[in-house]
Amino acid sequence: MLPEPALPCEVIALHVRLPNGVAFDVGKVRLETLTAMVQMLGRLSCSDSTTG
């Protein structure tokens, strides 16, 4: 019995530029990796939204 062929992995690139000039560029990563990175960035505190 022959092994099943590997499924093609989804590869994606992302470019984001925020109004404050911050740029975020990611090229040719797997969708799972990009998802984890975006979730991690979403959990970071934003200095603009904090009071003090």
LINSULTA-V99532 format. One record per residue. N is the residue number from 1. RES is the residue in three letters. PHI is phi in radians with two decimals (NA if undefined). OMEGA is omega as a letter, one per 30 degrees, with the letter a starting at -180 (none if undefined). D_LAST is the distance of its C-alpha to the last C-alpha in Angstrom with 1 decimal. Layout:
BEGIN
n	res	phi	omega	d_last
N	RES	PHI	OMEGA	D_LAST
N	RES	PHI	OMEGA	D_LAST
END
This chain:
BEGIN
n	res	phi	omega	d_last
1	MET	NA	a	66.2
2	LEU	-1.44	l	63.9
3	PRO	-1.19	l	60.1
4	GLU	-1.22	l	58.1
5	PRO	-1.15	l	56.5
6	ALA	-1.15	l	52.9
7	LEU	-1.28	l	50.7
8	PRO	-1.15	l	49.0
9	CYS	-1.51	l	45.3
10	GLU	-1.41	l	42.9
11	VAL	-2.05	a	41.3
12	ILE	-2.43	l	38.5
13	ALA	-2.18	a	36.5
14	LEU	-2.43	l	33.2
15	HIS	-2.30	l	31.6
16	VAL	-2.25	l	28.3
17	ARG	-2.24	a	26.7
18	LEU	-1.50	a	23.3
19	PRO	-1.02	a	22.7
20	ASN	-1.47	l	20.4
21	GLY	1.68	l	23.4
22	VAL	-1.21	l	22.7
23	ALA	-2.07	l	26.0
24	PHE	-2.30	a	27.1
25	ASP	-2.11	l	30.8
26	VAL	-2.33	a	32.8
27	GLY	-2.18	l	36.5
28	LYS	0.92	l	39.3
29	VAL	-2.13	l	37.6
30	ARG	-1.24	a	38.8
31	LEU	-0.99	a	37.2
32	GLU	-1.10	l	36.1
33	THR	-1.16	l	34.3
34	LEU	-1.11	l	32.5
35	THR	-1.04	l	31.5
36	ALA	-1.12	a	30.0
37	MET	-1.14	a	28.1
38	VAL	-1.15	l	26.6
39	GLN	-1.10	l	25.7
40	MET	-1.08	l	24.0
41	LEU	-1.13	l	21.9
42	GLY	-1.17	l	21.1
43	ARG	-1.51	l	19.6
44	LEU	-1.22	l	17.2
45	SER	-1.30	a	13.5
46	CYS	-1.87	a	12.5
47	SER	-1.12	a	9.7
48	ASP	-1.26	a	10.3
49	SER	-1.72	a	9.9
50	THR	-1.68	l	6.6
51	THR	-1.79	l	3.7
52	GLY	2.84	none	0.0
END
